[in-house]
């Protein structure tokens, strides 16, 4: 767990429940719930869950990391130090309930009251943006490492969470905005045109799965990614166009939800499944209004795995053995 020796601040919240506005969900059987409201200025950032069901989120532009517990109460956990290269928190990753987060050019371990620098990233093209962070699972070519991508600089870094040593896979992921592991495979969204979903592998090469702008015939700037741990379906934030795009494991694309205001489209759009797969969290920021975190309920969910699960060789095999799929995050109890 993060050592919360000092509670730096407690955030005043509005009552959770029915959202003040309604998104449009284009599939039956789902409902949207307001989890909590943050009365701060600035953008909202990534979402990650720990093993106790606590969510970690960020005030993207103010360098603040918050926790949201099972009762929907939020508290300030850690801040980016004043001397950091950037105050913009991007992605968040957890290792044994220790929290790490990335800024532009640096990765920090969250402690109170200020975070501690783990590593400063450097690339042959300059200072990378560190647009998202994920912990690589066993079986991945990055197993046990924190993986982050460098936005427009094209680099992918695999970082040792103890020593901070970082390996730079240059020109791997140009303009990748968000990454997510499903079992041992790493996926990303964005790309040079901003409208693509693809698998990522410096060893075997990246593989395009879909160009969503072409598939759906809609304007597309993908900047957030979540994967249903049961079905392997992809849910992507189309940030500037206020949509959640769904792409099934069998290759069917659709607009899952619309009127979802992730923010100004300038950063990572917060979207993530709870570890049991029963709900999808997302963050909204409408202009000068307070930031909000919501959950969409109605997904089938999964049970804890009874053993190791083999990774499907291709997307066409995602439908096989779904009941035995493992989870990639810990359970959040709503």
ZADO-1210 file (C-alpha; in nm, 4 decimals, padded with zeros to 6 digits):
<atoms>
<atom x="00.0000" y="00.0000" z="00.0000" code="UNK" pos="1"/>
<atom x="00.1036" y="00.3586" z="-00.0454" code="UNK" pos="2"/>
<atom x="00.2407" y="00.4850" z="00.2865" code="UNK" pos="3"/>
<atom x="-00.0146" y="00.7446" z="00.3826" code="UNK" pos="4"/>
<atom x="00.1794" y="00.8731" z="00.6826" code="UNK" pos="5"/>
<atom x="00.0331" y="01.2179" z="00.6308" code="UNK" pos="6"/>
<atom x="-00.3076" y="01.2866" z="00.4884" code="UNK" pos="7"/>
<atom x="-00.2187" y="01.5930" z="00.2886" code="UNK" pos="8"/>
<atom x="-00.5755" y="01.6935" z="00.2158" code="UNK" pos="9"/>
<atom x="-00.9243" y="01.5573" z="00.1949" code="UNK" pos="10"/>
<atom x="-01.1300" y="01.6483" z="-00.1079" code="UNK" pos="11"/>
<atom x="-01.4814" y="01.7809" z="-00.0565" code="UNK" pos="12"/>
<atom x="-01.7151" y="01.5777" z="-00.2709" code="UNK" pos="13"/>
<atom x="-02.0624" y="01.5989" z="-00.4060" code="UNK" pos="14"/>
<atom x="-02.2953" y="01.3110" z="-00.3355" code="UNK" pos="15"/>
<atom x="-02.2322" y="01.0136" z="-00.5598" code="UNK" pos="16"/>
<atom x="-02.5242" y="00.8721" z="-00.7528" code="UNK" pos="17"/>
<atom x="-02.7116" y="00.9926" z="-01.0577" code="UNK" pos="18"/>
<atom x="-02.4974" y="01.2113" z="-01.2857" code="UNK" pos="19"/>
<atom x="-02.5945" y="01.5773" z="-01.3254" code="UNK" pos="20"/>
<atom x="-02.6013" y="01.5122" z="-01.6989" code="UNK" pos="21"/>
<atom x="-02.6541" y="01.1926" z="-01.8942" code="UNK" pos="22"/>
<atom x="-02.4280" y="01.0299" z="-02.1451" code="UNK" pos="23"/>
<atom x="-02.5913" y="00.8301" z="-02.4218" code="UNK" pos="24"/>
<atom x="-02.5209" y="00.4557" z="-02.4051" code="UNK" pos="25"/>
<atom x="-02.6047" y="00.2863" z="-02.7337" code="UNK" pos="26"/>
<atom x="-02.6446" y="-00.0670" z="-02.5958" code="UNK" pos="27"/>
<atom x="-02.9199" y="-00.1969" z="-02.3673" code="UNK" pos="28"/>
<atom x="-02.8546" y="-00.3236" z="-02.0152" code="UNK" pos="29"/>
<atom x="-02.6043" y="-00.0610" z="-01.8986" code="UNK" pos="30"/>
<atom x="-02.6334" y="00.2214" z="-01.6457" code="UNK" pos="31"/>
<atom x="-02.4145" y="00.5232" z="-01.5645" code="UNK" pos="32"/>
<atom x="-02.3353" y="00.6329" z="-01.2061" code="UNK" pos="33"/>
<atom x="-02.1499" y="00.9378" z="-01.0779" code="UNK" pos="34"/>
<atom x="-01.8774" y="00.8119" z="-00.8416" code="UNK" pos="35"/>
<atom x="-01.7384" y="01.1434" z="-00.7170" code="UNK" pos="36"/>
<atom x="-01.6773" y="01.5049" z="-00.8101" code="UNK" pos="37"/>
<atom x="-01.3498" y="01.6918" z="-00.7659" code="UNK" pos="38"/>
<atom x="-01.3832" y="02.0690" z="-00.7135" code="UNK" pos="39"/>
<atom x="-01.0429" y="02.1484" z="-00.8617" code="UNK" pos="40"/>
<atom x="-00.9291" y="02.3346" z="-01.1677" code="UNK" pos="41"/>
<atom x="-00.7251" y="02.1552" z="-01.4301" code="UNK" pos="42"/>
<atom x="-00.7625" y="01.8373" z="-01.6283" code="UNK" pos="43"/>
<atom x="-00.8342" y="01.4894" z="-01.4956" code="UNK" pos="44"/>
<atom x="-00.6072" y="01.1948" z="-01.5632" code="UNK" pos="45"/>
<atom x="-00.5562" y="00.8196" z="-01.5593" code="UNK" pos="46"/>
<atom x="-00.7418" y="00.5582" z="-01.3464" code="UNK" pos="47"/>
<atom x="-00.5857" y="00.2526" z="-01.1776" code="UNK" pos="48"/>
<atom x="-00.7066" y="00.0173" z="-00.9014" code="UNK" pos="49"/>
<atom x="-00.5161" y="-00.1532" z="-00.6183" code="UNK" pos="50"/>
<atom x="-00.5824" y="-00.4912" z="-00.4547" code="UNK" pos="51"/>
<atom x="-00.8054" y="-00.3348" z="-00.1884" code="UNK" pos="52"/>
<atom x="-01.0442" y="-00.1841" z="-00.4403" code="UNK" pos="53"/>
<atom x="-00.9030" y="00.1679" z="-00.4095" code="UNK" pos="54"/>
<atom x="-00.8916" y="00.3733" z="-00.7287" code="UNK" pos="55"/>
<atom x="-00.6031" y="00.6124" z="-00.7985" code="UNK" pos="56"/>
<atom x="-00.6659" y="00.9119" z="-01.0221" code="UNK" pos="57"/>
<atom x="-00.4806" y="01.2327" z="-01.1010" code="UNK" pos="58"/>
<atom x="-00.5368" y="01.6026" z="-01.1425" code="UNK" pos="59"/>
<atom x="-00.3551" y="01.5988" z="-01.4747" code="UNK" pos="60"/>
<atom x="-00.2355" y="01.9583" z="-01.4889" code="UNK" pos="61"/>
<atom x="-00.1820" y="02.0282" z="-01.1165" code="UNK" pos="62"/>
<atom x="00.0527" y="01.7407" z="-01.0333" code="UNK" pos="63"/>
<atom x="-00.1730" y="01.5805" z="-00.7719" code="UNK" pos="64"/>
<atom x="-00.2514" y="01.2109" z="-00.7157" code="UNK" pos="65"/>
<atom x="-00.5745" y="01.1134" z="-00.5377" code="UNK" pos="66"/>
<atom x="-00.7257" y="00.7927" z="-00.4043" code="UNK" pos="67"/>
<atom x="-01.0969" y="00.7041" z="-00.4134" code="UNK" pos="68"/>
<atom x="-01.2015" y="00.4353" z="-00.1631" code="UNK" pos="69"/>
<atom x="-01.4943" y="00.1925" z="-00.1704" code="UNK" pos="70"/>
<atom x="-01.7223" y="00.4500" z="-00.0092" code="UNK" pos="71"/>
<atom x="-01.6434" y="00.6934" z="-00.2937" code="UNK" pos="72"/>
<atom x="-01.4440" y="00.9219" z="-00.0601" code="UNK" pos="73"/>
<atom x="-01.1327" y="01.0821" z="-00.2060" code="UNK" pos="74"/>
<atom x="-00.8084" y="01.2028" z="-00.0485" code="UNK" pos="75"/>
<atom x="-00.4920" y="01.3635" z="-00.1806" code="UNK" pos="76"/>
<atom x="-00.2137" y="01.1046" z="-00.1678" code="UNK" pos="77"/>
<atom x="00.0915" y="01.2598" z="-00.3292" code="UNK" pos="78"/>
<atom x="00.2135" y="01.5519" z="-00.5372" code="UNK" pos="79"/>
<atom x="00.4788" y="01.6082" z="-00.8013" code="UNK" pos="80"/>
<atom x="00.7787" y="01.7842" z="-00.6395" code="UNK" pos="81"/>
<atom x="00.8250" y="02.1530" z="-00.7160" code="UNK" pos="82"/>
<atom x="01.1554" y="02.0903" z="-00.8960" code="UNK" pos="83"/>
<atom x="01.0153" y="01.8349" z="-01.1405" code="UNK" pos="84"/>
<atom x="01.0521" y="01.8824" z="-01.5158" code="UNK" pos="85"/>
<atom x="00.6724" y="01.8896" z="-01.5472" code="UNK" pos="86"/>
<atom x="00.3702" y="01.9060" z="-01.3174" code="UNK" pos="87"/>
<atom x="00.1524" y="01.7113" z="-01.5607" code="UNK" pos="88"/>
<atom x="00.0731" y="01.3625" z="-01.4325" code="UNK" pos="89"/>
<atom x="00.0075" y="01.1230" z="-01.7188" code="UNK" pos="90"/>
<atom x="-00.0291" y="00.7494" z="-01.6595" code="UNK" pos="91"/>
<atom x="-00.0499" y="00.5577" z="-01.3283" code="UNK" pos="92"/>
<atom x="00.0740" y="00.2033" z="-01.2551" code="UNK" pos="93"/>
<atom x="00.0620" y="-00.0138" z="-00.9403" code="UNK" pos="94"/>
<atom x="00.3055" y="-00.2832" z="-00.8275" code="UNK" pos="95"/>
<atom x="00.2098" y="-00.4702" z="-00.5108" code="UNK" pos="96"/>
<atom x="-00.0060" y="-00.1679" z="-00.4249" code="UNK" pos="97"/>
<atom x="00.2848" y="00.0745" z="-00.4588" code="UNK" pos="98"/>
<atom x="00.1817" y="00.3555" z="-00.6903" code="UNK" pos="99"/>
<atom x="00.3944" y="00.4983" z="-00.9707" code="UNK" pos="100"/>
<atom x="00.3065" y="00.7763" z="-01.2113" code="UNK" pos="101"/>
<atom x="00.4595" y="00.9402" z="-01.5152" code="UNK" pos="102"/>
<atom x="00.5060" y="01.3045" z="-01.6074" code="UNK" pos="103"/>
<atom x="00.6658" y="01.4550" z="-01.9154" code="UNK" pos="104"/>
<atom x="01.0129" y="01.3007" z="-01.9064" code="UNK" pos="105"/>
<atom x="01.0050" y="01.1438" z="-01.5577" code="UNK" pos="106"/>
<atom x="00.8543" y="00.8536" z="-01.3621" code="UNK" pos="107"/>
<atom x="00.7861" y="00.8866" z="-00.9884" code="UNK" pos="108"/>
<atom x="00.6996" y="00.6611" z="-00.6963" code="UNK" pos="109"/>
<atom x="00.4125" y="00.8116" z="-00.4997" code="UNK" pos="110"/>
<atom x="00.4929" y="00.8942" z="-00.1368" code="UNK" pos="111"/>
<atom x="00.3582" y="01.1521" z="00.1074" code="UNK" pos="112"/>
<atom x="00.3748" y="01.4416" z="00.0865" code="UNK" pos="113"/>
<atom x="00.5871" y="01.4533" z="-00.2299" code="UNK" pos="114"/>
<atom x="00.6636" y="01.1791" z="-00.4792" code="UNK" pos="115"/>
<atom x="01.0170" y="01.0402" z="-00.5208" code="UNK" pos="116"/>
<atom x="01.1844" y="01.0316" z="-00.8612" code="UNK" pos="117"/>
<atom x="01.2332" y="00.6778" z="-00.9935" code="UNK" pos="118"/>
<atom x="01.3911" y="00.7657" z="-01.3277" code="UNK" pos="119"/>
<atom x="01.4349" y="01.0507" z="-01.5744" code="UNK" pos="120"/>
<atom x="01.3686" y="00.9327" z="-01.9280" code="UNK" pos="121"/>
<atom x="01.5875" y="01.0378" z="-02.2166" code="UNK" pos="122"/>
<atom x="01.5549" y="00.9604" z="-02.5838" code="UNK" pos="123"/>
<atom x="01.7629" y="01.0328" z="-02.8922" code="UNK" pos="124"/>
<atom x="01.4850" y="01.2685" z="-03.0033" code="UNK" pos="125"/>
<atom x="01.4514" y="01.4647" z="-02.6790" code="UNK" pos="126"/>
<atom x="01.2401" y="01.4437" z="-02.3643" code="UNK" pos="127"/>
<atom x="00.9569" y="01.1881" z="-02.4063" code="UNK" pos="128"/>
<atom x="00.6059" y="01.2662" z="-02.2907" code="UNK" pos="129"/>
<atom x="00.5400" y="00.9407" z="-02.0972" code="UNK" pos="130"/>
<atom x="00.1766" y="00.9436" z="-02.2079" code="UNK" pos="131"/>
<atom x="00.0687" y="00.6280" z="-02.0202" code="UNK" pos="132"/>
<atom x="00.2071" y="00.3697" z="-01.7747" code="UNK" pos="133"/>
<atom x="00.1297" y="-00.0008" z="-01.7358" code="UNK" pos="134"/>
<atom x="00.2814" y="-00.2869" z="-01.5369" code="UNK" pos="135"/>
<atom x="00.3839" y="-00.5721" z="-01.7687" code="UNK" pos="136"/>
<atom x="00.2432" y="-00.9109" z="-01.6560" code="UNK" pos="137"/>
<atom x="00.4223" y="-01.2451" z="-01.6479" code="UNK" pos="138"/>
<atom x="00.4621" y="-01.3880" z="-01.9966" code="UNK" pos="139"/>
<atom x="00.5123" y="-01.0474" z="-02.1554" code="UNK" pos="140"/>
<atom x="00.8428" y="-00.9600" z="-02.3201" code="UNK" pos="141"/>
<atom x="00.8544" y="-00.6770" z="-02.0605" code="UNK" pos="142"/>
<atom x="00.7578" y="-00.8970" z="-01.7624" code="UNK" pos="143"/>
<atom x="00.7885" y="-00.7210" z="-01.4258" code="UNK" pos="144"/>
<atom x="00.8749" y="-00.3849" z="-01.5816" code="UNK" pos="145"/>
<atom x="00.6821" y="-00.0594" z="-01.5918" code="UNK" pos="146"/>
<atom x="00.6093" y="00.0163" z="-01.9557" code="UNK" pos="147"/>
<atom x="00.5531" y="00.3706" z="-02.0797" code="UNK" pos="148"/>
<atom x="00.5290" y="00.5225" z="-02.4250" code="UNK" pos="149"/>
<atom x="00.6796" y="00.8526" z="-02.5337" code="UNK" pos="150"/>
<atom x="00.3991" y="01.0134" z="-02.7317" code="UNK" pos="151"/>
<atom x="00.5241" y="01.2043" z="-03.0363" code="UNK" pos="152"/>
<atom x="00.8840" y="01.0951" z="-02.9664" code="UNK" pos="153"/>
<atom x="00.8017" y="00.7369" z="-03.0636" code="UNK" pos="154"/>
<atom x="00.9893" y="00.5642" z="-02.7825" code="UNK" pos="155"/>
<atom x="00.8695" y="00.2836" z="-02.5591" code="UNK" pos="156"/>
<atom x="01.0502" y="00.2448" z="-02.2262" code="UNK" pos="157"/>
<atom x="01.0661" y="-00.0659" z="-02.0066" code="UNK" pos="158"/>
<atom x="01.1601" y="00.0507" z="-01.6557" code="UNK" pos="159"/>
<atom x="01.2866" y="-00.1543" z="-01.3622" code="UNK" pos="160"/>
<atom x="01.0599" y="-00.0500" z="-01.0698" code="UNK" pos="161"/>
<atom x="01.3414" y="-00.0989" z="-00.8141" code="UNK" pos="162"/>
<atom x="01.6496" y="00.0482" z="-00.9800" code="UNK" pos="163"/>
<atom x="01.4839" y="00.2828" z="-01.2276" code="UNK" pos="164"/>
<atom x="01.6981" y="00.1485" z="-01.5124" code="UNK" pos="165"/>
<atom x="01.5145" y="00.2130" z="-01.8392" code="UNK" pos="166"/>
<atom x="01.5505" y="00.0429" z="-02.1758" code="UNK" pos="167"/>
<atom x="01.4512" y="00.2599" z="-02.4715" code="UNK" pos="168"/>
<atom x="01.2856" y="00.0910" z="-02.7714" code="UNK" pos="169"/>
<atom x="01.3217" y="00.3812" z="-03.0131" code="UNK" pos="170"/>
<atom x="01.0672" y="00.4462" z="-03.2908" code="UNK" pos="171"/>
<atom x="00.8348" y="00.1776" z="-03.1584" code="UNK" pos="172"/>
<atom x="00.5217" y="00.3754" z="-03.0849" code="UNK" pos="173"/>
<atom x="00.4995" y="00.7118" z="-03.2577" code="UNK" pos="174"/>
<atom x="00.2160" y="00.9202" z="-03.1081" code="UNK" pos="175"/>
<atom x="00.0743" y="00.6320" z="-02.9051" code="UNK" pos="176"/>
<atom x="-00.1611" y="00.7939" z="-02.6535" code="UNK" pos="177"/>
<atom x="-00.2688" y="00.5026" z="-02.4325" code="UNK" pos="178"/>
<atom x="-00.1535" y="00.1444" z="-02.3722" code="UNK" pos="179"/>
<atom x="-00.3069" y="-00.1582" z="-02.2021" code="UNK" pos="180"/>
<atom x="-00.2079" y="-00.5203" z="-02.1481" code="UNK" pos="181"/>
<atom x="-00.4523" y="-00.8026" z="-02.2090" code="UNK" pos="182"/>
<atom x="-00.2834" y="-01.1090" z="-02.0679" code="UNK" pos="183"/>
<atom x="00.0706" y="-01.0919" z="-02.2082" code="UNK" pos="184"/>
<atom x="-00.0010" y="-00.8757" z="-02.5135" code="UNK" pos="185"/>
<atom x="00.0436" y="-00.4984" z="-02.5140" code="UNK" pos="186"/>
<atom x="-00.2044" y="-00.2881" z="-02.7119" code="UNK" pos="187"/>
<atom x="-00.2059" y="00.0804" z="-02.7975" code="UNK" pos="188"/>
<atom x="-00.4268" y="00.3470" z="-02.9520" code="UNK" pos="189"/>
<atom x="-00.3445" y="00.6654" z="-03.1376" code="UNK" pos="190"/>
<atom x="-00.0662" y="00.6452" z="-03.3913" code="UNK" pos="191"/>
<atom x="00.0400" y="00.9115" z="-03.6390" code="UNK" pos="192"/>
<atom x="-00.3177" y="00.9688" z="-03.7574" code="UNK" pos="193"/>
<atom x="-00.4631" y="00.9256" z="-03.4079" code="UNK" pos="194"/>
<atom x="-00.7316" y="00.6807" z="-03.5169" code="UNK" pos="195"/>
<atom x="-00.5760" y="00.3340" z="-03.4894" code="UNK" pos="196"/>
<atom x="-00.5818" y="00.0332" z="-03.2559" code="UNK" pos="197"/>
<atom x="-00.2778" y="-00.1965" z="-03.2689" code="UNK" pos="198"/>
<atom x="-00.0686" y="-00.4493" z="-03.0820" code="UNK" pos="199"/>
<atom x="00.2822" y="-00.3447" z="-02.9753" code="UNK" pos="200"/>
<atom x="00.5951" y="-00.5574" z="-02.9764" code="UNK" pos="201"/>
<atom x="00.9517" y="-00.4291" z="-03.0285" code="UNK" pos="202"/>
<atom x="01.0542" y="-00.7929" z="-03.0772" code="UNK" pos="203"/>
<atom x="00.7905" y="-00.9040" z="-03.3284" code="UNK" pos="204"/>
<atom x="00.6785" y="-00.5702" z="-03.4683" code="UNK" pos="205"/>
<atom x="00.3554" y="-00.3773" z="-03.4225" code="UNK" pos="206"/>
<atom x="00.0387" y="-00.5034" z="-03.5907" code="UNK" pos="207"/>
<atom x="-00.2548" y="-00.2867" z="-03.6949" code="UNK" pos="208"/>
<atom x="-00.5870" y="-00.4214" z="-03.5692" code="UNK" pos="209"/>
<atom x="-00.8206" y="-00.1499" z="-03.6974" code="UNK" pos="210"/>
<atom x="-00.8273" y="00.2049" z="-03.8331" code="UNK" pos="211"/>
<atom x="-01.1442" y="00.3186" z="-03.6567" code="UNK" pos="212"/>
<atom x="-01.1904" y="00.6348" z="-03.8633" code="UNK" pos="213"/>
<atom x="-01.2112" y="00.4249" z="-04.1783" code="UNK" pos="214"/>
<atom x="-01.4127" y="00.1455" z="-04.0173" code="UNK" pos="215"/>
<atom x="-01.6790" y="00.3745" z="-03.8707" code="UNK" pos="216"/>
<atom x="-01.6517" y="00.6680" z="-04.1103" code="UNK" pos="217"/>
<atom x="-01.6243" y="00.9104" z="-03.8171" code="UNK" pos="218"/>
<atom x="-01.3654" y="01.1660" z="-03.7020" code="UNK" pos="219"/>
<atom x="-01.1369" y="00.9896" z="-03.4582" code="UNK" pos="220"/>
<atom x="-00.8668" y="01.0969" z="-03.2110" code="UNK" pos="221"/>
<atom x="-00.8158" y="00.8033" z="-02.9766" code="UNK" pos="222"/>
<atom x="-00.6528" y="00.8879" z="-02.6437" code="UNK" pos="223"/>
<atom x="-00.7718" y="00.6250" z="-02.3949" code="UNK" pos="224"/>
<atom x="-00.7926" y="00.2435" z="-02.3923" code="UNK" pos="225"/>
<atom x="-00.9583" y="-00.0179" z="-02.1693" code="UNK" pos="226"/>
<atom x="-00.9996" y="-00.3906" z="-02.2401" code="UNK" pos="227"/>
<atom x="-01.2834" y="-00.6051" z="-02.1057" code="UNK" pos="228"/>
<atom x="-01.1027" y="-00.8800" z="-01.9081" code="UNK" pos="229"/>
<atom x="-01.3743" y="-01.1357" z="-01.9937" code="UNK" pos="230"/>
<atom x="-01.4352" y="-01.0839" z="-02.3639" code="UNK" pos="231"/>
<atom x="-01.1185" y="-00.9118" z="-02.4815" code="UNK" pos="232"/>
<atom x="-01.3321" y="-00.6344" z="-02.6356" code="UNK" pos="233"/>
<atom x="-01.1616" y="-00.2952" z="-02.6681" code="UNK" pos="234"/>
<atom x="-01.3191" y="00.0274" z="-02.5372" code="UNK" pos="235"/>
<atom x="-01.1486" y="00.3450" z="-02.6566" code="UNK" pos="236"/>
<atom x="-01.1918" y="00.7104" z="-02.5675" code="UNK" pos="237"/>
<atom x="-01.2480" y="00.9282" z="-02.8732" code="UNK" pos="238"/>
<atom x="-01.1653" y="01.2306" z="-02.6618" code="UNK" pos="239"/>
<atom x="-01.2243" y="01.5375" z="-02.8767" code="UNK" pos="240"/>
<atom x="-01.5400" y="01.3853" z="-03.0213" code="UNK" pos="241"/>
<atom x="-01.6897" y="01.2786" z="-02.6864" code="UNK" pos="242"/>
<atom x="-01.7382" y="00.9098" z="-02.7585" code="UNK" pos="243"/>
<atom x="-01.6462" y="00.5674" z="-02.6260" code="UNK" pos="244"/>
<atom x="-01.5688" y="00.3433" z="-02.9225" code="UNK" pos="245"/>
<atom x="-01.6105" y="-00.0353" z="-02.8928" code="UNK" pos="246"/>
<atom x="-01.4193" y="-00.2847" z="-03.1038" code="UNK" pos="247"/>
<atom x="-01.5039" y="-00.6478" z="-03.0325" code="UNK" pos="248"/>
<atom x="-01.2608" y="-00.9377" z="-03.0364" code="UNK" pos="249"/>
<atom x="-01.4425" y="-01.0604" z="-03.3478" code="UNK" pos="250"/>
<atom x="-01.3755" y="-00.7322" z="-03.5297" code="UNK" pos="251"/>
<atom x="-01.7051" y="-00.5408" z="-03.4999" code="UNK" pos="252"/>
<atom x="-01.6773" y="-00.1650" z="-03.4392" code="UNK" pos="253"/>
<atom x="-01.9463" y="00.0609" z="-03.2926" code="UNK" pos="254"/>
<atom x="-02.0038" y="00.3754" z="-03.0894" code="UNK" pos="255"/>
<atom x="-02.0727" y="00.2381" z="-02.7411" code="UNK" pos="256"/>
<atom x="-02.1442" y="00.5751" z="-02.5759" code="UNK" pos="257"/>
<atom x="-02.1594" y="00.9401" z="-02.6773" code="UNK" pos="258"/>
<atom x="-02.1801" y="01.2800" z="-02.5076" code="UNK" pos="259"/>
<atom x="-01.8850" y="01.1747" z="-02.2900" code="UNK" pos="260"/>
<atom x="-01.6710" y="01.4816" z="-02.2196" code="UNK" pos="261"/>
<atom x="-01.3258" y="01.3448" z="-02.1388" code="UNK" pos="262"/>
<atom x="-01.1811" y="01.6962" z="-02.1462" code="UNK" pos="263"/>
<atom x="-01.0047" y="01.9099" z="-02.4016" code="UNK" pos="264"/>
<atom x="-00.8361" y="01.6194" z="-02.5762" code="UNK" pos="265"/>
<atom x="-00.4908" y="01.7423" z="-02.4729" code="UNK" pos="266"/>
<atom x="-00.3993" y="01.4503" z="-02.2478" code="UNK" pos="267"/>
<atom x="-00.4649" y="01.0875" z="-02.1643" code="UNK" pos="268"/>
<atom x="-00.8410" y="01.0255" z="-02.1452" code="UNK" pos="269"/>
<atom x="-00.9223" y="00.8352" z="-01.8236" code="UNK" pos="270"/>
<atom x="-01.0997" y="00.5058" z="-01.8911" code="UNK" pos="271"/>
<atom x="-01.0511" y="00.1693" z="-01.7162" code="UNK" pos="272"/>
<atom x="-01.2320" y="-00.1502" z="-01.6250" code="UNK" pos="273"/>
<atom x="-01.2619" y="-00.2600" z="-01.2662" code="UNK" pos="274"/>
<atom x="-01.0606" y="-00.5815" z="-01.2198" code="UNK" pos="275"/>
<atom x="-01.3661" y="-00.8058" z="-01.2106" code="UNK" pos="276"/>
<atom x="-01.4875" y="-00.6533" z="-01.5373" code="UNK" pos="277"/>
<atom x="-01.8345" y="-00.5620" z="-01.4087" code="UNK" pos="278"/>
<atom x="-01.8017" y="-00.1882" z="-01.4650" code="UNK" pos="279"/>
<atom x="-01.6123" y="00.0622" z="-01.6763" code="UNK" pos="280"/>
<atom x="-01.4851" y="00.3812" z="-01.5106" code="UNK" pos="281"/>
<atom x="-01.4255" y="00.7033" z="-01.6999" code="UNK" pos="282"/>
<atom x="-01.3461" y="01.0641" z="-01.6132" code="UNK" pos="283"/>
<atom x="-01.5158" y="01.3788" z="-01.7398" code="UNK" pos="284"/>
<atom x="-01.4128" y="01.7441" z="-01.7411" code="UNK" pos="285"/>
<atom x="-01.6608" y="01.9890" z="-01.8950" code="UNK" pos="286"/>
<atom x="-01.4932" y="02.3262" z="-01.9359" code="UNK" pos="287"/>
<atom x="-01.4687" y="02.5098" z="-01.6025" code="UNK" pos="288"/>
<atom x="-01.7001" y="02.2630" z="-01.4244" code="UNK" pos="289"/>
<atom x="-01.5571" y="02.0277" z="-01.1587" code="UNK" pos="290"/>
<atom x="-01.3967" y="01.7042" z="-01.2731" code="UNK" pos="291"/>
<atom x="-01.6086" y="01.3918" z="-01.2362" code="UNK" pos="292"/>
<atom x="-01.5464" y="01.0185" z="-01.2266" code="UNK" pos="293"/>
<atom x="-01.8233" y="00.7825" z="-01.3359" code="UNK" pos="294"/>
<atom x="-01.8799" y="00.4104" z="-01.3757" code="UNK" pos="295"/>
<atom x="-02.0860" y="00.2292" z="-01.6362" code="UNK" pos="296"/>
<atom x="-02.2304" y="-00.0927" z="-01.4900" code="UNK" pos="297"/>
<atom x="-02.3825" y="-00.3925" z="-01.6639" code="UNK" pos="298"/>
<atom x="-02.0812" y="-00.5858" z="-01.7930" code="UNK" pos="299"/>
<atom x="-02.0758" y="-00.9625" z="-01.7340" code="UNK" pos="300"/>
<atom x="-01.7580" y="-00.9681" z="-01.5246" code="UNK" pos="301"/>
<atom x="-01.5268" y="-01.2569" z="-01.4467" code="UNK" pos="302"/>
<atom x="-01.4355" y="-01.4932" z="-01.1636" code="UNK" pos="303"/>
<atom x="-01.0821" y="-01.5271" z="-01.0222" code="UNK" pos="304"/>
<atom x="-00.8741" y="-01.7584" z="-01.2452" code="UNK" pos="305"/>
<atom x="-00.8063" y="-02.1125" z="-01.1250" code="UNK" pos="306"/>
<atom x="-00.4800" y="-02.1480" z="-01.3154" code="UNK" pos="307"/>
<atom x="-00.2558" y="-02.0038" z="-01.5818" code="UNK" pos="308"/>
<atom x="-00.4169" y="-01.8985" z="-01.9058" code="UNK" pos="309"/>
<atom x="-00.2477" y="-01.9207" z="-02.2438" code="UNK" pos="310"/>
<atom x="-00.2478" y="-01.6112" z="-02.4613" code="UNK" pos="311"/>
<atom x="-00.4452" y="-01.6460" z="-02.7902" code="UNK" pos="312"/>
<atom x="-00.2239" y="-01.6351" z="-03.0961" code="UNK" pos="313"/>
<atom x="-00.4592" y="-01.4052" z="-03.2892" code="UNK" pos="314"/>
<atom x="-00.7660" y="-01.1951" z="-03.2241" code="UNK" pos="315"/>
<atom x="-00.9849" y="-01.4628" z="-03.3838" code="UNK" pos="316"/>
<atom x="-00.9107" y="-01.6891" z="-03.0889" code="UNK" pos="317"/>
<atom x="-01.0195" y="-01.4403" z="-02.8236" code="UNK" pos="318"/>
<atom x="-01.3611" y="-01.6042" z="-02.8105" code="UNK" pos="319"/>
<atom x="-01.2245" y="-01.9408" z="-02.7002" code="UNK" pos="320"/>
<atom x="-01.2039" y="-02.0315" z="-02.3352" code="UNK" pos="321"/>
<atom x="-01.3455" y="-01.6994" z="-02.2141" code="UNK" pos="322"/>
<atom x="-01.4498" y="-01.8355" z="-01.8789" code="UNK" pos="323"/>
<atom x="-01.0887" y="-01.9028" z="-01.7849" code="UNK" pos="324"/>
<atom x="-00.9494" y="-01.5637" z="-01.8696" code="UNK" pos="325"/>
<atom x="-00.7521" y="-01.3962" z="-01.5905" code="UNK" pos="326"/>
<atom x="-00.7843" y="-01.0401" z="-01.4766" code="UNK" pos="327"/>
<atom x="-00.5402" y="-00.7575" z="-01.5248" code="UNK" pos="328"/>
<atom x="-00.6479" y="-00.5346" z="-01.2368" code="UNK" pos="329"/>
<atom x="-00.7757" y="-00.5878" z="-00.8829" code="UNK" pos="330"/>
<atom x="-01.1448" y="-00.5755" z="-00.7925" code="UNK" pos="331"/>
<atom x="-01.3158" y="-00.2463" z="-00.7097" code="UNK" pos="332"/>
<atom x="-01.6249" y="-00.2843" z="-00.4931" code="UNK" pos="333"/>
<atom x="-01.8789" y="-00.0255" z="-00.5901" code="UNK" pos="334"/>
</atoms>
